[in-house]
Amino acid sequence: MLDYHYTMLNLFESFERHQDQLDANNLLKLARVEPRYTVNAYRGSDCFRANHMWEDWAYDNDELQTLKNAATEAGFTYTVEPVK
């Protein structure tokens, strides 16, 4: 019974050491991801007089291209604005 106690105590102390190391190295903190672009799609050729269909955010250039392709394939015009 005492062996089990010491084994669990060693395991807990090992966990604490590793947890402190993760905290010290900031491995548990994720970098905040912010959108870089806002894409608005409109039905019609003039975005000021057209019907607004959808709005989405792109976090990188690949996602921006995917949204632009989706709007084009659906026959929508679109605007892209950088997020400040």
Secondary structure, DSSP 8 states (H G I E B T S, - for coil): -HHHHHHHHHHHHHHHHHHHHHHHTTTT--------EEEEEEESS-TTTSEEEEEEEESSHHHHHHHHHHHHHTT-EEEEEE--
